Amino acid sequence: MIAAFISIHPLLQAFLAGVLTWALTALGATIVFATRQIGRRSLDAMLGFASGVMIAASYWSLLSPAIALSQDHSIGAWFPPVVGFLAGGFFLAGLDKLLPHLHPDGPRREPEGIRTPWQRTVLLVLAITLHNFPEGLAVGVAFGAAAAGIPSVGVSGALALAAGIGIQNIPEGLAVAAPLRREGVSRLRSFWYGQLSATVEPIAAVIGAAAVVAMRPLLPYALSFAAGAMIFVVVEELIPESRRAGSADLVTIGTMLGFVVMMMLDLAFA
């Protein structure tokens, strides 16, 4: 099956991988059909798990290959990873300031970003959509790197990254749908908004793959850019949100388990 997948165009590979990560987000959102109340500690543990997956993916699947590709850089091997990593973080920080959004269960009830008359449900979806973009971008960049023939990034590694991000998208889909359901939104609408937040991932995956295929010299910058964007999401949103209810030990265990799962996937597919 992997052999058949390798034979198709890299942009289609990236798109299909993005569809997988979206589908697993939708799977997480379907939990609202079974129950209206999701235990806060359970959700915190799942968000911690998602954080661990993203941290591990940022290094094993993105930064490590970027460093390997930068060994012959004229300034130094550190330059492309550092520039790309910081650019990814600042890019997400800029979007966070500009794009209207509202964090689920956040301490502040007022929307962040520029002022808008949009409804609360739309702002909640935009918050998660903003944070799903770097995940789709990371998947696309990985498949673009594999298509470029980079030894440290193969199709198997890109598939491992897509699988890991897809797994951690399950609690992210629930993190959108559950607060809406608690506020009295219907099950169907809660699910709809939960899965809608990840529809950006296939698009971002194709953008990432196309950029790398078209401009191979940008590859180490693109890999580290995606890593920086994902770490920004983890530090700015996932970890603070998961620890807000005081479940520090549970969140820490979840984060470690997520890191180990992503590390195992990356090494198993290597």
C-alpha positions as protocol buffer text, in pm:
chain_id: "A"
residue {
  index: 1
  type: MET
  ca { x: 0 y: 0 z: 0 }
}
residue {
  index: 2
  type: ILE
  ca { x: 286 y: 237 z: 83 }
}
residue {
  index: 3
  type: ALA
  ca { x: 448 y: 150 z: -252 }
}
residue {
  index: 4
  type: ALA
  ca { x: 130 y: 252 z: -435 }
}
residue {
  index: 5
  type: PHE
  ca { x: 115 y: 574 z: -234 }
}
residue {
  index: 6
  type: ILE
  ca { x: 476 y: 658 z: -322 }
}
residue {
  index: 7
  type: SER
  ca { x: 396 y: 633 z: -694 }
}
residue {
  index: 8
  type: ILE
  ca { x: 144 y: 919 z: -695 }
}
residue {
  index: 9
  type: HIS
  ca { x: 228 y: 1290 z: -732 }
}
residue {
  index: 10
  type: PRO
  ca { x: 367 y: 1455 z: -417 }
}
residue {
  index: 11
  type: LEU
  ca { x: 98 y: 1723 z: -418 }
}
residue {
  index: 12
  type: LEU
  ca { x: -168 y: 1454 z: -418 }
}
residue {
  index: 13
  type: GLN
  ca { x: 22 y: 1272 z: -143 }
}
residue {
  index: 14
  type: ALA
  ca { x: 16 y: 1589 z: 67 }
}
residue {
  index: 15
  type: PHE
  ca { x: -352 y: 1646 z: -2 }
}
residue {
  index: 16
  type: LEU
  ca { x: -450 y: 1290 z: 93 }
}
residue {
  index: 17
  type: ALA
  ca { x: -242 y: 1312 z: 410 }
}
residue {
  index: 18
  type: GLY
  ca { x: -416 y: 1641 z: 492 }
}
residue {
  index: 19
  type: VAL
  ca { x: -752 y: 1473 z: 438 }
}
residue {
  index: 20
  type: LEU
  ca { x: -646 y: 1205 z: 687 }
}
residue {
  index: 21
  type: THR
  ca { x: -562 y: 1462 z: 953 }
}
residue {
  index: 22
  type: TRP
  ca { x: -895 y: 1635 z: 889 }
}
residue {
  index: 23
  type: ALA
  ca { x: -1084 y: 1305 z: 911 }
}
residue {
  index: 24
  type: LEU
  ca { x: -932 y: 1228 z: 1251 }
}
residue {
  index: 25
  type: THR
  ca { x: -1031 y: 1576 z: 1370 }
}
residue {
  index: 26
  type: ALA
  ca { x: -1385 y: 1495 z: 1260 }
}
residue {
  index: 27
  type: LEU
  ca { x: -1360 y: 1164 z: 1447 }
}
residue {
  index: 28
  type: GLY
  ca { x: -1280 y: 1352 z: 1767 }
}
residue {
  index: 29
  type: ALA
  ca { x: -1575 y: 1584 z: 1711 }
}
residue {
  index: 30
  type: THR
  ca { x: -1815 y: 1288 z: 1677 }
}
residue {
  index: 31
  type: ILE
  ca { x: -1777 y: 1220 z: 2050 }
}
residue {
  index: 32
  type: VAL
  ca { x: -2036 y: 1493 z: 2114 }
}
residue {
  index: 33
  type: PHE
  ca { x: -2298 y: 1258 z: 1969 }
}
residue {
  index: 34
  type: ALA
  ca { x: -2234 y: 1020 z: 2257 }
}
residue {
  index: 35
  type: THR
  ca { x: -2225 y: 1264 z: 2547 }
}
residue {
  index: 36
  type: ARG
  ca { x: -2289 y: 1628 z: 2629 }
}
residue {
  index: 37
  type: GLN
  ca { x: -2034 y: 1655 z: 2909 }
}
residue {
  index: 38
  type: ILE
  ca { x: -1667 y: 1574 z: 2861 }
}
residue {
  index: 39
  type: GLY
  ca { x: -1468 y: 1548 z: 3184 }
}
residue {
  index: 40
  type: ARG
  ca { x: -1228 y: 1838 z: 3221 }
}
residue {
  index: 41
  type: ARG
  ca { x: -947 y: 1615 z: 3340 }
}
residue {
  index: 42
  type: SER
  ca { x: -992 y: 1384 z: 3042 }
}
residue {
  index: 43
  type: LEU
  ca { x: -982 y: 1676 z: 2802 }
}
residue {
  index: 44
  type: ASP
  ca { x: -673 y: 1818 z: 2977 }
}
residue {
  index: 45
  type: ALA
  ca { x: -493 y: 1484 z: 2943 }
}
residue {
  index: 46
  type: MET
  ca { x: -579 y: 1467 z: 2572 }
}
residue {
  index: 47
  type: LEU
  ca { x: -457 y: 1822 z: 2515 }
}
residue {
  index: 48
  type: GLY
  ca { x: -134 y: 1732 z: 2696 }
}
residue {
  index: 49
  type: PHE
  ca { x: -101 y: 1429 z: 2467 }
}
residue {
  index: 50
  type: ALA
  ca { x: -151 y: 1654 z: 2162 }
}
residue {
  index: 51
  type: SER
  ca { x: 121 y: 1886 z: 2294 }
}
residue {
  index: 52
  type: GLY
  ca { x: 367 y: 1599 z: 2328 }
}
residue {
  index: 53
  type: VAL
  ca { x: 299 y: 1478 z: 1975 }
}
residue {
  index: 54
  type: MET
  ca { x: 353 y: 1824 z: 1830 }
}
residue {
  index: 55
  type: ILE
  ca { x: 674 y: 1884 z: 2026 }
}
residue {
  index: 56
  type: ALA
  ca { x: 819 y: 1550 z: 1913 }
}
residue {
  index: 57
  type: ALA
  ca { x: 708 y: 1602 z: 1553 }
}
residue {
  index: 58
  type: SER
  ca { x: 866 y: 1946 z: 1550 }
}
residue {
  index: 59
  type: TYR
  ca { x: 1207 y: 1797 z: 1625 }
}
residue {
  index: 60
  type: TRP
  ca { x: 1211 y: 1444 z: 1483 }
}
residue {
  index: 61
  type: SER
  ca { x: 1025 y: 1516 z: 1158 }
}
residue {
  index: 62
  type: LEU
  ca { x: 1109 y: 1881 z: 1092 }
}
residue {
  index: 63
  type: LEU
  ca { x: 1401 y: 2039 z: 1280 }
}
residue {
  index: 64
  type: SER
  ca { x: 1635 y: 1738 z: 1269 }
}
residue {
  index: 65
  type: PRO
  ca { x: 1610 y: 1707 z: 886 }
}
residue {
  index: 66
  type: ALA
  ca { x: 1646 y: 2085 z: 853 }
}
residue {
  index: 67
  type: ILE
  ca { x: 1969 y: 2074 z: 1054 }
}
residue {
  index: 68
  type: ALA
  ca { x: 2098 y: 1785 z: 843 }
}
residue {
  index: 69
  type: LEU
  ca { x: 2028 y: 1981 z: 524 }
}
residue {
  index: 70
  type: SER
  ca { x: 2208 y: 2289 z: 654 }
}
residue {
  index: 71
  type: GLN
  ca { x: 2552 y: 2140 z: 721 }
}
residue {
  index: 72
  type: ASP
  ca { x: 2712 y: 2308 z: 418 }
}
residue {
  index: 73
  type: HIS
  ca { x: 2554 y: 2650 z: 465 }
}
residue {
  index: 74
  type: SER
  ca { x: 2804 y: 2933 z: 418 }
}
residue {
  index: 75
  type: ILE
  ca { x: 2708 y: 3111 z: 743 }
}
residue {
  index: 76
  type: GLY
  ca { x: 2675 y: 2797 z: 950 }
}
residue {
  index: 77
  type: ALA
  ca { x: 2455 y: 2491 z: 998 }
}
residue {
  index: 78
  type: TRP
  ca { x: 2258 y: 2678 z: 1262 }
}
residue {
  index: 79
  type: PHE
  ca { x: 2144 y: 2960 z: 1033 }
}
residue {
  index: 80
  type: PRO
  ca { x: 1854 y: 2811 z: 828 }
}
residue {
  index: 81
  type: PRO
  ca { x: 1696 y: 2624 z: 1124 }
}
residue {
  index: 82
  type: VAL
  ca { x: 1715 y: 2929 z: 1351 }
}
residue {
  index: 83
  type: VAL
  ca { x: 1582 y: 3171 z: 1090 }
}
residue {
  index: 84
  type: GLY
  ca { x: 1304 y: 2936 z: 980 }
}
residue {
  index: 85
  type: PHE
  ca { x: 1205 y: 2842 z: 1335 }
}
residue {
  index: 86
  type: LEU
  ca { x: 1177 y: 3203 z: 1453 }
}
residue {
  index: 87
  type: ALA
  ca { x: 998 y: 3306 z: 1132 }
}
residue {
  index: 88
  type: GLY
  ca { x: 737 y: 3035 z: 1190 }
}
residue {
  index: 89
  type: GLY
  ca { x: 677 y: 3149 z: 1546 }
}
residue {
  index: 90
  type: PHE
  ca { x: 653 y: 3518 z: 1456 }
}
residue {
  index: 91
  type: PHE
  ca { x: 423 y: 3440 z: 1163 }
}
residue {
  index: 92
  type: LEU
  ca { x: 177 y: 3262 z: 1392 }
}
residue {
  index: 93
  type: ALA
  ca { x: 209 y: 3536 z: 1653 }
}
residue {
  index: 94
  type: GLY
  ca { x: 116 y: 3792 z: 1387 }
}
residue {
  index: 95
  type: LEU
  ca { x: -186 y: 3590 z: 1275 }
}
residue {
  index: 96
  type: ASP
  ca { x: -287 y: 3549 z: 1639 }
}
residue {
  index: 97
  type: LYS
  ca { x: -293 y: 3927 z: 1679 }
}
residue {
  index: 98
  type: LEU
  ca { x: -479 y: 3997 z: 1354 }
}
residue {
  index: 99
  type: LEU
  ca { x: -724 y: 3711 z: 1297 }
}
residue {
  index: 100
  type: PRO
  ca { x: -1044 y: 3744 z: 1503 }
}
residue {
  index: 101
  type: HIS
  ca { x: -1082 y: 3435 z: 1725 }
}
residue {
  index: 102
  type: LEU
  ca { x: -1197 y: 3317 z: 2064 }
}
residue {
  index: 103
  type: HIS
  ca { x: -1026 y: 3041 z: 2261 }
}
residue {
  index: 104
  type: PRO
  ca { x: -1253 y: 2762 z: 2388 }
}
residue {
  index: 105
  type: ASP
  ca { x: -1293 y: 2781 z: 2767 }
}
residue {
  index: 106
  type: GLY
  ca { x: -1046 y: 3071 z: 2775 }
}
residue {
  index: 107
  type: PRO
  ca { x: -1019 y: 3298 z: 3079 }
}
residue {
  index: 108
  type: ARG
  ca { x: -1108 y: 3599 z: 2867 }
}
residue {
  index: 109
  type: ARG
  ca { x: -1454 y: 3601 z: 2716 }
}
residue {
  index: 110
  type: GLU
  ca { x: -1374 y: 3873 z: 2464 }
}
residue {
  index: 111
  type: PRO
  ca { x: -1241 y: 3780 z: 2119 }
}
residue {
  index: 112
  type: GLU
  ca { x: -876 y: 3833 z: 2032 }
}
residue {
  index: 113
  type: GLY
  ca { x: -752 y: 3994 z: 1714 }
}
residue {
  index: 114
  type: ILE
  ca { x: -922 y: 4276 z: 1526 }
}
residue {
  index: 115
  type: ARG
  ca { x: -1277 y: 4362 z: 1631 }
}
residue {
  index: 116
  type: THR
  ca { x: -1556 y: 4195 z: 1434 }
}
residue {
  index: 117
  type: PRO
  ca { x: -1931 y: 4136 z: 1462 }
}
residue {
  index: 118
  type: TRP
  ca { x: -1889 y: 3764 z: 1388 }
}
residue {
  index: 119
  type: GLN
  ca { x: -2073 y: 3516 z: 1609 }
}
residue {
  index: 120
  type: ARG
  ca { x: -1905 y: 3338 z: 1901 }
}
residue {
  index: 121
  type: THR
  ca { x: -1919 y: 2997 z: 1729 }
}
residue {
  index: 122
  type: VAL
  ca { x: -1738 y: 3134 z: 1424 }
}
residue {
  index: 123
  type: LEU
  ca { x: -1469 y: 3286 z: 1644 }
}
residue {
  index: 124
  type: LEU
  ca { x: -1422 y: 2958 z: 1831 }
}
residue {
  index: 125
  type: VAL
  ca { x: -1370 y: 2771 z: 1503 }
}
residue {
  index: 126
  type: LEU
  ca { x: -1126 y: 3035 z: 1379 }
}
residue {
  index: 127
  type: ALA
  ca { x: -915 y: 2989 z: 1693 }
}
residue {
  index: 128
  type: ILE
  ca { x: -861 y: 2620 z: 1623 }
}
residue {
  index: 129
  type: THR
  ca { x: -835 y: 2677 z: 1247 }
}
residue {
  index: 130
  type: LEU
  ca { x: -551 y: 2922 z: 1311 }
}
residue {
  index: 131
  type: HIS
  ca { x: -370 y: 2654 z: 1508 }
}
residue {
  index: 132
  type: ASN
  ca { x: -440 y: 2377 z: 1257 }
}
residue {
  index: 133
  type: PHE
  ca { x: -275 y: 2562 z: 970 }
}
residue {
  index: 134
  type: PRO
  ca { x: 86 y: 2490 z: 1078 }
}
residue {
  index: 135
  type: GLU
  ca { x: 0 y: 2122 z: 1122 }
}
residue {
  index: 136
  type: GLY
  ca { x: -119 y: 2094 z: 762 }
}
residue {
  index: 137
  type: LEU
  ca { x: 180 y: 2300 z: 649 }
}
residue {
  index: 138
  type: ALA
  ca { x: 418 y: 2066 z: 830 }
}
residue {
  index: 139
  type: VAL
  ca { x: 267 y: 1762 z: 659 }
}
residue {
  index: 140
  type: GLY
  ca { x: 293 y: 1926 z: 316 }
}
residue {
  index: 141
  type: VAL
  ca { x: 652 y: 2036 z: 368 }
}
residue {
  index: 142
  type: ALA
  ca { x: 746 y: 1682 z: 473 }
}
residue {
  index: 143
  type: PHE
  ca { x: 599 y: 1532 z: 155 }
}
residue {
  index: 144
  type: GLY
  ca { x: 762 y: 1804 z: -54 }
}
residue {
  index: 145
  type: ALA
  ca { x: 1096 y: 1719 z: 105 }
}
residue {
  index: 146
  type: ALA
  ca { x: 1044 y: 1350 z: 31 }
}
residue {
  index: 147
  type: ALA
  ca { x: 967 y: 1434 z: -333 }
}
residue {
  index: 148
  type: ALA
  ca { x: 1288 y: 1637 z: -352 }
}
residue {
  index: 149
  type: GLY
  ca { x: 1483 y: 1322 z: -271 }
}
residue {
  index: 150
  type: ILE
  ca { x: 1613 y: 1435 z: 66 }
}
residue {
  index: 151
  type: PRO
  ca { x: 1760 y: 1126 z: 239 }
}
residue {
  index: 152
  type: SER
  ca { x: 1663 y: 1241 z: 588 }
}
residue {
  index: 153
  type: VAL
  ca { x: 1297 y: 1290 z: 490 }
}
residue {
  index: 154
  type: GLY
  ca { x: 1132 y: 1000 z: 306 }
}
residue {
  index: 155
  type: VAL
  ca { x: 770 y: 930 z: 223 }
}
residue {
  index: 156
  type: SER
  ca { x: 755 y: 689 z: 518 }
}
residue {
  index: 157
  type: GLY
  ca { x: 869 y: 963 z: 753 }
}
residue {
  index: 158
  type: ALA
  ca { x: 614 y: 1203 z: 606 }
}
residue {
  index: 159
  type: LEU
  ca { x: 344 y: 941 z: 659 }
}
residue {
  index: 160
  type: ALA
  ca { x: 455 y: 900 z: 1020 }
}
residue {
  index: 161
  type: LEU
  ca { x: 426 y: 1276 z: 1068 }
}
residue {
  index: 162
  type: ALA
  ca { x: 77 y: 1277 z: 915 }
}
residue {
  index: 163
  type: ALA
  ca { x: -27 y: 985 z: 1136 }
}
residue {
  index: 164
  type: GLY
  ca { x: 104 y: 1154 z: 1450 }
}
residue {
  index: 165
  type: ILE
  ca { x: -63 y: 1485 z: 1374 }
}
residue {
  index: 166
  type: GLY
  ca { x: -383 y: 1302 z: 1286 }
}
residue {
  index: 167
  type: ILE
  ca { x: -384 y: 1119 z: 1619 }
}
residue {
  index: 168
  type: GLN
  ca { x: -341 y: 1439 z: 1817 }
}
residue {
  index: 169
  type: ASN
  ca { x: -614 y: 1603 z: 1608 }
}
residue {
  index: 170
  type: ILE
  ca { x: -871 y: 1375 z: 1771 }
}
residue {
  index: 171
  type: PRO
  ca { x: -867 y: 1568 z: 2101 }
}
residue {
  index: 172
  type: GLU
  ca { x: -840 y: 1895 z: 1910 }
}
residue {
  index: 173
  type: GLY
  ca { x: -1167 y: 1821 z: 1728 }
}
residue {
  index: 174
  type: LEU
  ca { x: -1325 y: 1742 z: 2063 }
}
residue {
  index: 175
  type: ALA
  ca { x: -1179 y: 2061 z: 2212 }
}
residue {
  index: 176
  type: VAL
  ca { x: -1385 y: 2263 z: 1964 }
}
residue {
  index: 177
  type: ALA
  ca { x: -1705 y: 2058 z: 1971 }
}
residue {
  index: 178
  type: ALA
  ca { x: -1731 y: 1996 z: 2347 }
}
residue {
  index: 179
  type: PRO
  ca { x: -1746 y: 2362 z: 2464 }
}
residue {
  index: 180
  type: LEU
  ca { x: -2011 y: 2435 z: 2202 }
}
residue {
  index: 181
  type: ARG
  ca { x: -2216 y: 2136 z: 2314 }
}
residue {
  index: 182
  type: ARG
  ca { x: -2190 y: 2245 z: 2679 }
}
residue {
  index: 183
  type: GLU
  ca { x: -2330 y: 2583 z: 2581 }
}
residue {
  index: 184
  type: GLY
  ca { x: -2641 y: 2420 z: 2434 }
}
residue {
  index: 185
  type: VAL
  ca { x: -2542 y: 2406 z: 2068 }
}
residue {
  index: 186
  type: SER
  ca { x: -2697 y: 2102 z: 1900 }
}
residue {
  index: 187
  type: ARG
  ca { x: -2491 y: 1785 z: 1857 }
}
residue {
  index: 188
  type: LEU
  ca { x: -2491 y: 1818 z: 1479 }
}
residue {
  index: 189
  type: ARG
  ca { x: -2378 y: 2181 z: 1481 }
}
residue {
  index: 190
  type: SER
  ca { x: -2114 y: 2111 z: 1747 }
}
residue {
  index: 191
  type: PHE
  ca { x: -1977 y: 1829 z: 1532 }
}
residue {
  index: 192
  type: TRP
  ca { x: -1994 y: 2045 z: 1219 }
}
residue {
  index: 193
  type: TYR
  ca { x: -1789 y: 2325 z: 1373 }
}
residue {
  index: 194
  type: GLY
  ca { x: -1547 y: 2074 z: 1529 }
}
residue {
  index: 195
  type: GLN
  ca { x: -1459 y: 1912 z: 1197 }
}
residue {
  index: 196
  type: LEU
  ca { x: -1473 y: 2243 z: 1010 }
}
residue {
  index: 197
  type: SER
  ca { x: -1175 y: 2371 z: 1207 }
}
residue {
  index: 198
  type: ALA
  ca { x: -946 y: 2121 z: 1032 }
}
residue {
  index: 199
  type: THR
  ca { x: -1060 y: 2171 z: 674 }
}
residue {
  index: 200
  type: VAL
  ca { x: -766 y: 2409 z: 635 }
}
residue {
  index: 201
  type: GLU
  ca { x: -518 y: 2124 z: 679 }
}
residue {
  index: 202
  type: PRO
  ca { x: -545 y: 1965 z: 330 }
}
residue {
  index: 203
  type: ILE
  ca { x: -514 y: 2314 z: 179 }
}
residue {
  index: 204
  type: ALA
  ca { x: -213 y: 2402 z: 394 }
}
residue {
  index: 205
  type: ALA
  ca { x: -55 y: 2064 z: 313 }
}
residue {
  index: 206
  type: VAL
  ca { x: -76 y: 2129 z: -63 }
}
residue {
  index: 207
  type: ILE
  ca { x: 65 y: 2482 z: -15 }
}
residue {
  index: 208
  type: GLY
  ca { x: 360 y: 2347 z: 185 }
}
residue {
  index: 209
  type: ALA
  ca { x: 437 y: 2070 z: -63 }
}
residue {
  index: 210
  type: ALA
  ca { x: 408 y: 2300 z: -365 }
}
residue {
  index: 211
  type: ALA
  ca { x: 640 y: 2558 z: -211 }
}
residue {
  index: 212
  type: VAL
  ca { x: 909 y: 2300 z: -140 }
}
residue {
  index: 213
  type: VAL
  ca { x: 881 y: 2129 z: -478 }
}
residue {
  index: 214
  type: ALA
  ca { x: 905 y: 2464 z: -658 }
}
residue {
  index: 215
  type: MET
  ca { x: 1188 y: 2608 z: -447 }
}
residue {
  index: 216
  type: ARG
  ca { x: 1409 y: 2329 z: -314 }
}
residue {
  index: 217
  type: PRO
  ca { x: 1674 y: 2565 z: -162 }
}
residue {
  index: 218
  type: LEU
  ca { x: 1406 y: 2685 z: 81 }
}
residue {
  index: 219
  type: LEU
  ca { x: 1360 y: 2334 z: 220 }
}
residue {
  index: 220
  type: PRO
  ca { x: 1556 y: 2370 z: 549 }
}
residue {
  index: 221
  type: TYR
  ca { x: 1385 y: 2704 z: 610 }
}
residue {
  index: 222
  type: ALA
  ca { x: 1044 y: 2556 z: 532 }
}
residue {
  index: 223
  type: LEU
  ca { x: 1094 y: 2256 z: 761 }
}
residue {
  index: 224
  type: SER
  ca { x: 1206 y: 2473 z: 1052 }
}
residue {
  index: 225
  type: PHE
  ca { x: 933 y: 2730 z: 977 }
}
residue {
  index: 226
  type: ALA
  ca { x: 670 y: 2460 z: 1022 }
}
residue {
  index: 227
  type: ALA
  ca { x: 841 y: 2348 z: 1344 }
}
residue {
  index: 228
  type: GLY
  ca { x: 844 y: 2701 z: 1484 }
}
residue {
  index: 229
  type: ALA
  ca { x: 478 y: 2750 z: 1401 }
}
residue {
  index: 230
  type: MET
  ca { x: 382 y: 2426 z: 1576 }
}
residue {
  index: 231
  type: ILE
  ca { x: 587 y: 2503 z: 1887 }
}
residue {
  index: 232
  type: PHE
  ca { x: 419 y: 2844 z: 1904 }
}
residue {
  index: 233
  type: VAL
  ca { x: 79 y: 2672 z: 1909 }
}
residue {
  index: 234
  type: VAL
  ca { x: 189 y: 2433 z: 2183 }
}
residue {
  index: 235
  type: VAL
  ca { x: 334 y: 2703 z: 2410 }
}
residue {
  index: 236
  type: GLU
  ca { x: 76 y: 2974 z: 2341 }
}
residue {
  index: 237
  type: GLU
  ca { x: -239 y: 2764 z: 2346 }
}
residue {
  index: 238
  type: LEU
  ca { x: -231 y: 2390 z: 2414 }
}
residue {
  index: 239
  type: ILE
  ca { x: -21 y: 2375 z: 2732 }
}
residue {
  index: 240
  type: PRO
  ca { x: -180 y: 2680 z: 2903 }
}
residue {
  index: 241
  type: GLU
  ca { x: -529 y: 2554 z: 2814 }
}
residue {
  index: 242
  type: SER
  ca { x: -458 y: 2204 z: 2941 }
}
residue {
  index: 243
  type: ARG
  ca { x: -323 y: 2330 z: 3276 }
}
residue {
  index: 244
  type: ARG
  ca { x: -593 y: 2589 z: 3341 }
}
residue {
  index: 245
  type: ALA
  ca { x: -803 y: 2354 z: 3557 }
}
residue {
  index: 246
  type: GLY
  ca { x: -505 y: 2251 z: 3774 }
}
residue {
  index: 247
  type: SER
  ca { x: -442 y: 1906 z: 3624 }
}
residue {
  index: 248
  type: ALA
  ca { x: -66 y: 1964 z: 3604 }
}
residue {
  index: 249
  type: ASP
  ca { x: 51 y: 1607 z: 3678 }
}
residue {
  index: 250
  type: LEU
  ca { x: -204 y: 1451 z: 3443 }
}
residue {
  index: 251
  type: VAL
  ca { x: -114 y: 1693 z: 3166 }
}
residue {
  index: 252
  type: THR
  ca { x: 257 y: 1625 z: 3212 }
}
residue {
  index: 253
  type: ILE
  ca { x: 202 y: 1249 z: 3182 }
}
residue {
  index: 254
  type: GLY
  ca { x: -14 y: 1303 z: 2875 }
}
residue {
  index: 255
  type: THR
  ca { x: 254 y: 1523 z: 2718 }
}
residue {
  index: 256
  type: MET
  ca { x: 524 y: 1262 z: 2778 }
}
residue {
  index: 257
  type: LEU
  ca { x: 307 y: 986 z: 2632 }
}
residue {
  index: 258
  type: GLY
  ca { x: 234 y: 1198 z: 2325 }
}
residue {
  index: 259
  type: PHE
  ca { x: 605 y: 1268 z: 2276 }
}
residue {
  index: 260
  type: VAL
  ca { x: 687 y: 897 z: 2303 }
}
residue {
  index: 261
  type: VAL
  ca { x: 412 y: 796 z: 2058 }
}
residue {
  index: 262
  type: MET
  ca { x: 533 y: 1043 z: 1794 }
}
residue {
  index: 263
  type: MET
  ca { x: 896 y: 944 z: 1850 }
}
residue {
  index: 264
  type: MET
  ca { x: 805 y: 577 z: 1807 }
}
residue {
  index: 265
  type: LEU
  ca { x: 610 y: 649 z: 1489 }
}
residue {
  index: 266
  type: ASP
  ca { x: 897 y: 847 z: 1340 }
}
residue {
  index: 267
  type: LEU
  ca { x: 1157 y: 581 z: 1423 }
}
residue {
  index: 268
  type: ALA
  ca { x: 932 y: 294 z: 1317 }
}
residue {
  index: 269
  type: PHE
  ca { x: 873 y: 451 z: 974 }
}
residue {
  index: 270
  type: ALA
  ca { x: 1236 y: 554 z: 929 }
}
